[in-house]
Amino acid sequence: MKKIILIIALIFGVSLNAQQTPAPPQSEQIAIIGATAHIGNGEVIENCTIVFKDGKITAIGADLMVPTIGTMIDAKGKHVYPGFIAPSKSLGLVEVDAVRASDDQDEIGEMIPHVRSLIAYNAESKVVESMRPNGVLIGQITPQGGTISGTSSIVQFDAWNWEDAALKTDDGIHMNWPNFFRRGRWWAGEERGFIPNEDYGKEMDDIKMFLQNSKAYGETGEGNKNLPFAAMQGLFDGSQRLFIHTNGEKEMIDAVTVTKNMGVKNVVIVGGYRANKITDFLKENNIPILVNVTHSLPEFDDDDYDLNYKLPKLLVEAGLLVAIQNEEMANFQTRNMAFYAGQVAAQGLDKEKALQLITGNTAKILGIDDMYGTLEEGKSATLFISEGDALDMRTNKLSKAYIDGRDISLETHQTELWKRYMGKYEREKEGQ
């Protein structure tokens, strides 16, 4: 009897702690009327009507005839945005950092491009669920660790499982470029601060050799199946992007030069802390930047105190394709993507250009701009309605959100707790 009770308790415990039920496919036409639409490409449409059916936007504009069928949503005084996109995150791969059983973001090995993050993605993660109320609806699920960490995929944040979540599978391979400098081990008698990394040349040679062998493997097509080499072939035919995680000027120049010389078609820099020092080089080589989060401190004593705040603006003004990521922050902080972009706007960048840093620009860099990132006819109806400015934490209050036209839940574990304890305090006020 005790065993039966325990089993029932476990079943109910799981159900109570599960994510919100994913929304069903869009069943009827929906029209959002009278909103201020922020398109995600720098354009704003006042008094806009947006019509979508079967998951795609069928009409958008200021002078549209209001439909007479389907669901009408009066959004006068409100704002509509494309769903925000979070690149280079291990969302769904780790739930609690301190609980090893919930951490699947890093595999054993240094060169493991064949490790696919997608199959480890937990669509029922409470951390993933908490993204939606702030408008973060899409993410690039990225493995961590090693020199070549593995392969990322792009997912939407309202799904039953990883198969349902996937928008673009195996979109890119992630490489952690070695550092030219490292911190001195003062306890071992070395100088404090940054000192040259004596292994930098060898580590770079190892990457060169791996790229060279991978390319040769693809050209010969003979011999036994080599999973790591086979996983690299998309870099040489242009079907995948190589995301290189690095920050220093020398490291970025070396990384781009080496990989381009080895035949890699599409290179993206992730981090790019010193990218403002080599903008001409990056622009000449057509290198996009997924720049680190704005809400962080400067790395070096002689850096401007506000360098991280204004870095995206400096790179945009230099003519680079830029988007924001927050790889170095905890996963739960990804929900603040909108406010990182708002910080860049506060530094003087036009607000609609700041919005592009988490919408249209990100979609271009990830290669999903044919369907996501902007509000345009024929593209996915992945969007949300906010009571006010979504880049301001005071007014980012979502009333509706849609992924591929599906009316998704904005409830999370946090909102449930808020309702629970607000009810408790209200009863106490009333003396109950």
Residue pairs with C-beta under 8 A, 6 or more apart in sequence:
17 126
18 124
19 123
19 124
19 125
19 126
19 128
19 129
20 129
20 408
20 409
20 411
20 412
21 409
22 158
22 159
22 160
22 164
22 406
22 408
23 158
23 403
23 406
23 407
23 408
23 409
24 406
25 55
25 404
25 405
25 406
26 52
26 53
26 54
26 55
26 381
26 402
26 404
26 405
26 406
26 407
28 53
28 69
28 70
28 71
29 51
29 52
29 53
29 58
29 67
29 69
29 70
29 71
30 51
30 52
30 53
30 70
30 71
30 73
30 381
30 402
30 405
30 407
31 49
31 50
31 51
31 66
31 67
31 70
31 71
31 72
31 73
32 48
32 49
32 50
32 51
32 73
32 75
32 80
32 385
33 49
33 66
33 72
33 73
33 74
33 75
33 76
34 47
34 48
34 49
34 74
34 75
34 76
34 77
35 47
35 48
35 50
35 75
35 76
35 78
35 79
35 80
35 385
36 44
36 45
36 46
36 47
36 48
36 78
36 79
36 80
37 44
37 45
37 48
37 50
37 60
37 79
37 80
37 375
38 44
38 79
38 80
38 81
38 82
38 352
38 355
38 375
38 390
39 45
39 82
39 360
39 374
39 375
39 376
40 81
40 82
40 355
40 356
40 359
40 360
40 363
40 373
40 374
40 375
41 356
41 360
41 374
41 376
42 350
42 352
42 353
42 356
42 360
43 352
44 352
45 60
45 61
45 62
46 62
47 62
48 60
48 61
48 62
48 80
49 59
49 60
49 61
49 62
49 64
49 66
50 57
50 59
50 60
50 80
50 375
50 383
51 57
51 58
51 59
51 60
51 64
51 67
52 58
52 381
52 402
52 405
53 70
53 405
54 405
55 380
55 381
55 404
55 405
55 406
56 378
56 379
56 380
56 381
56 405
57 375
57 376
57 377
57 378
57 379
57 380
57 381
58 377
59 377
60 375
60 376
60 377
66 72
73 385
73 400
75 385
78 385
78 386
78 387
78 388
78 399
79 385
79 386
79 387
79 388
79 389
79 390
80 375
80 383
80 384
80 385
80 386
81 135
81 355
81 359
81 375
81 383
81 384
81 386
81 390
82 359
82 360
82 372
82 373
82 374
82 375
82 382
82 383
83 135
83 136
83 137
83 138
83 359
83 372
83 382
83 383
83 384
83 401
83 403
84 134
84 135
84 136
84 137
84 138
84 337
84 338
84 358
84 359
85 136
85 137
85 138
85 139
85 140
85 323
85 358
85 359
85 362
85 363
85 366
85 368
85 372
85 373
86 131
86 136
86 138
86 139
86 140
86 325
86 326
86 334
86 337
86 358
87 139
87 140
87 142
87 270
87 290
87 323
87 325
87 362
87 365
87 366
88 140
88 142
88 152
88 174
88 243
88 245
88 270
88 290
88 325
88 327
89 139
89 140
89 141
89 142
89 325
89 326
89 327
89 331
89 334
90 105
90 117
90 141
90 142
90 143
90 144
90 331
91 125
91 127
91 128
91 131
91 139
91 141
91 331
91 334
92 120
92 121
92 122
92 123
92 125
92 127
92 128
92 139
92 141
92 155
92 162
93 103
93 104
93 105
93 117
93 120
93 121
93 122
93 141
93 143
93 144
94 102
94 103
94 104
94 105
94 331
95 102
95 103
95 122
95 125
95 126
95 127
96 102
96 103
97 103
97 330
104 120
105 117
105 120
105 143
105 144
105 145
106 143
106 144
106 145
106 146
106 149
107 115
107 143
107 145
107 146
107 150
109 115
109 146
110 146
110 147
110 148
111 146
111 147
111 148
111 210
111 228
112 146
112 148
112 149
112 150
112 228
113 148
113 150
113 151
113 173
113 228
113 231
113 232
114 150
114 151
114 227
114 228
114 230
114 231
115 143
115 149
115 150
115 151
116 150
116 151
116 153
116 170
117 141
117 142
117 143
117 150
117 151
117 152
117 153
118 141
118 151
118 153
118 155
118 162
118 166
118 169
118 170
119 162
120 162
121 141
121 153
121 155
121 162
121 165
122 128
122 162
123 155
123 159
123 160
123 161
123 162
123 164
123 165
126 412
126 413
127 331
127 332
128 139
128 157
129 157
129 412
129 413
130 332
130 335
130 412
130 413
130 414
131 137
131 139
131 157
131 334
131 335
132 157
132 158
132 398
132 401
132 408
132 409
132 410
132 412
133 335
133 398
133 410
133 412
133 414
133 415
134 335
134 336
134 337
134 338
134 396
134 398
135 337
135 338
135 384
135 386
135 390
135 396
135 398
135 401
136 157
136 334
136 335
136 337
136 338
137 156
137 157
137 158
137 382
137 384
137 401
137 403
137 408
138 154
138 155
138 156
138 157
138 167
138 368
138 372
138 382
139 154
139 155
139 157
139 334
140 152
140 153
140 154
140 171
140 172
140 366
141 152
141 153
141 154
141 155
142 149
142 152
142 174
142 243
142 327
143 149
143 150
143 151
143 152
143 174
145 176
146 176
147 175
147 176
147 178
147 203
147 206
147 207
148 173
148 174
148 175
148 176
148 210
148 228
149 174
149 175
149 176
150 173
150 174
151 170
151 172
151 173
151 174
151 231
151 240
152 170
152 171
152 172
152 173
152 174
152 243
153 166
153 168
153 169
153 170
153 171
154 166
154 167
154 168
154 171
154 366
154 368
155 162
155 165
155 166
155 167
156 165
156 167
156 382
156 403
156 404
157 165
157 403
158 403
158 406
158 408
158 409
159 165
167 368
167 371
167 372
168 366
168 367
168 368
170 234
170 240
171 240
171 241
171 366
171 367
171 368
172 240
172 241
172 242
172 243
172 268
172 366
173 231
173 232
173 234
173 235
173 240
173 241
173 242
173 243
174 243
174 245
174 270
175 207
175 242
175 243
175 244
175 245
175 255
176 245
176 246
177 207
177 244
177 245
177 246
177 251
177 252
177 254
177 255
178 197
178 199
178 200
178 203
178 204
178 207
178 251
179 197
179 200
179 246
179 248
179 251
180 196
180 197
180 200
180 248
180 250
180 251
180 254
181 194
181 195
181 196
181 197
181 248
182 194
182 195
182 196
182 197
183 193
183 194
183 195
184 190
184 191
184 192
184 193
184 194
184 195
186 192
197 203
204 254
204 258
207 258
208 258
208 262
210 228
211 232
211 258
211 259
211 262
211 263
211 264
212 262
213 229
214 228
214 229
214 232
214 233
214 235
214 236
215 232
215 236
215 262
215 263
217 223
217 226
217 229
217 230
217 232
217 233
218 229
218 230
218 232
218 233
218 236
234 240
235 241
235 242
235 263
235 264
235 265
235 266
236 263
236 264
236 265
237 265
238 265
238 266
240 266
241 266
241 267
241 268
241 365
241 366
241 367
242 259
242 264
242 266
242 267
242 268
243 268
243 270
243 290
244 252
244 255
244 256
244 259
244 267
244 268
244 269
244 270
245 270
245 271
245 327
246 252
246 255
246 269
246 270
246 271
246 272
247 271
247 272
247 273
247 274
247 292
247 299
248 273
248 274
249 274
249 277
249 278
252 269
252 272
252 274
252 275
252 278
252 281
252 282
253 278
253 281
255 267
255 269
256 267
256 269
256 281
256 282
256 285
256 287
259 267
260 267
260 285
267 285
267 287
268 287
268 288
268 289
268 290
268 365
269 275
269 282
269 287
269 288
269 289
269 290
270 290
270 325
270 327
271 290
271 291
271 292
271 327
272 289
272 290
272 291
272 292
272 311
272 315
273 292
273 299
273 311
275 282
275 289
275 291
275 311
275 315
275 320
276 311
276 314
276 315
276 318
279 314
279 315
279 318
279 319
279 320
282 289
282 320
283 318
283 319
283 320
287 320
288 320
288 321
288 322
288 323
288 361
288 364
288 365
289 315
289 320
289 321
289 322
289 323
290 323
290 324
290 325
290 362
290 365
291 311
291 312
291 315
291 322
291 323
291 324
291 325
292 308
292 311
292 325
292 326
292 327
292 328
293 308
293 324
293 325
293 326
293 328
293 329
293 333
293 340
294 308
294 309
294 311
294 312
294 324
294 340
294 343
294 344
295 308
295 329
295 336
295 339
295 340
295 343
296 308
296 328
296 329
297 308
298 304
298 305
298 307
298 308
304 310
306 347
309 343
309 344
309 346
309 347
310 344
310 347
310 348
312 322
312 324
312 344
312 349
312 354
312 357
313 344
313 347
313 348
313 349
315 322
316 322
316 349
316 353
316 357
321 361
321 364
321 365
322 357
322 361
323 356
323 357
323 358
323 361
323 362
323 365
324 337
324 340
324 341
324 344
324 357
324 358
324 362
326 333
326 334
326 336
326 337
326 340
336 393
337 358
338 358
338 390
338 391
338 393
338 396
339 391
339 392
339 393
339 396
340 358
341 354
341 355
341 357
341 358
341 391
342 354
342 389
342 391
342 392
342 393
344 354
344 357
345 351
345 354
345 391
351 391
354 391
355 391
359 373
359 374
360 369
360 373
360 374
361 373
362 373
363 369
363 372
363 373
363 374
364 373
370 379
371 379
371 380
372 379
372 380
372 382
375 383
380 404
380 405
381 402
381 404
381 405
382 402
382 403
382 404
383 401
383 402
384 390
384 398
384 400
384 401
384 402
385 398
385 399
385 400
385 401
386 395
386 396
386 397
386 398
386 399
387 395
387 397
387 398
387 399
388 394
388 395
388 396
388 397
389 395
389 396
390 396
398 410
400 407
400 410
401 407
401 408
401 410
402 408
